[in-house]
Amino acid sequence: MTYKKARNVRAIDPEVLPPQGSTRYRAISGLPKWALFGGAAATVLFATSSARALFPVICLGLVAGLALKKAEKFN
């Protein structure tokens, strides 16, 4: 049985990474900026569309509740 050495395996050399600051974070960060901004934009669009869809339902429920409360007073 023979063992082959793994190819394209690179260890991170600690001397390559900057010691502190934002450059170290950017060097370690795995997500690109466009992915973060795209995810934020998608979240905002989803939240606003959900709010716009639920707003009429909430208002209708409040109006129906008020109408039922007024109707009970007349009985």
C-alpha positions in Angstrom: 0.0 0.0 0.0 1.4 3.4 -1.0 0.6 6.8 0.4 0.6 9.8 -1.9 1.3 13.2 -0.6 -1.6 15.6 -0.7 -1.2 18.2 -3.4 -2.2 21.9 -3.2 -2.3 21.8 0.6 -0.9 25.0 2.0 -0.4 25.9 5.6 -0.9 29.5 6.8 2.5 31.0 7.7 1.9 33.3 10.7 4.5 35.7 9.4 2.5 36.4 6.3 -0.6 37.7 8.2 -0.4 41.2 9.6 -0.1 41.2 13.4 -3.2 43.4 14.2 -5.7 45.8 12.8 -8.3 45.6 10.1 -5.8 44.3 7.5 -5.6 41.0 9.5 -9.4 40.7 9.6 -9.5 41.3 5.8 -6.8 38.7 5.3 -8.7 36.1 7.3 -12.3 37.0 6.2 -13.8 34.4 3.9 -16.8 36.4 2.5 -16.3 39.0 -0.2 -17.9 42.4 0.2 -20.3 42.0 -2.6 -21.8 38.9 -0.9 -22.3 40.8 2.4 -23.9 43.8 0.6 -26.0 41.5 -1.6 -27.2 39.6 1.5 -28.1 42.8 3.3 -30.0 44.1 0.2 -31.9 40.8 -0.1 -32.8 41.0 3.6 -34.1 44.6 3.3 -36.2 43.7 0.3 -37.6 40.6 2.0 -38.5 42.6 5.2 -40.2 45.5 3.3 -42.2 43.1 1.0 -43.3 41.1 4.1 -44.3 44.3 5.9 -46.2 45.6 2.9 -48.1 42.3 2.5 -49.0 42.0 6.2 -50.0 45.7 6.8 -53.5 45.4 5.2 -54.2 42.2 7.0 -53.3 43.8 10.4 -55.4 46.9 9.6 -58.4 44.8 8.6 -58.1 42.8 11.8 -58.0 46.0 13.9 -61.1 47.4 12.1 -63.0 44.2 12.4 -62.2 44.0 16.1 -63.3 47.5 16.6 -66.6 46.8 14.7 -67.3 43.7 16.8 -66.6 45.6 20.0 -69.1 48.4 19.0 -71.6 45.8 17.9 -71.4 44.0 21.3 -72.3 47.3 23.1 -75.6 47.5 21.3 -76.7 44.1 22.5 
